[in-house]
Amino acid sequence: MKTTTMLGVALTAVFLAALAPAPASPERLEPCGYQADGPVHLRTGPSASRRSLGVLGPGDRVTVQREAGDWYRISLDARSGSGLSPGTEGWTVKRHLAPRACARPSG
């Protein structure tokens, strides 16, 4: 009798597992822009001697428009932590920007 009960439990478990919904598609991370890795000046040109427009804070999201040597020309995706308006454009040193990764459904 014990064997029959265990077999019934096992078959019920298999049946229920077959009826369970499939797990959601795993997400994968893809590059989706850049963010500042710490306080860094946004400048009017690709040089530390150019006037500062303000400061980007850690995590401020930006879009890279072009590059010149060690500098990127960027625009702000959203208001910066220091209050710079979305869309503000300027130059910052490449090493102070890190690629952002966003989750995208795979498949």
LINGICOR-V959504 format. One record per residue. N is the residue number from 1. PSI is psi as a letter, one per 20 degrees, with the letter a starting at -180 (NA if undefined). Layout:
n=[N & N]
psi=[PSI & PSI]
//
This chain:
n=[1 & 2 & 3 & 4 & 5 & 6 & 7 & 8 & 9 & 10 & 11 & 12 & 13 & 14 & 15 & 16 & 17 & 18 & 19 & 20 & 21 & 22 & 23 & 24 & 25 & 26 & 27 & 28 & 29 & 30 & 31 & 32 & 33 & 34 & 35 & 36 & 37 & 38 & 39 & 40 & 41 & 42 & 43 & 44 & 45 & 46 & 47 & 48 & 49 & 50 & 51 & 52 & 53 & 54 & 55 & 56 & 57 & 58 & 59 & 60 & 61 & 62 & 63 & 64 & 65 & 66 & 67 & 68 & 69 & 70 & 71 & 72 & 73 & 74 & 75 & 76 & 77 & 78 & 79 & 80 & 81 & 82 & 83 & 84 & 85 & 86 & 87 & 88 & 89 & 90 & 91 & 92 & 93 & 94 & 95 & 96 & 97 & 98 & 99 & 100 & 101 & 102 & 103 & 104 & 105 & 106 & 107]
psi=[h & g & g & g & g & h & g & g & g & g & h & g & g & g & g & h & h & h & i & q & q & q & q & q & p & q & q & q & p & q & p & l & a & r & q & q & j & a & p & q & q & p & r & i & r & m & q & i & i & q & q & p & i & a & p & p & r & p & i & p & p & r & p & p & g & r & q & o & c & j & q & p & p & r & q & p & h & r & p & r & h & i & j & p & q & q & i & p & q & a & q & q & p & g & i & j & p & q & p & q & p & q & p & p & p & q & NA]
//
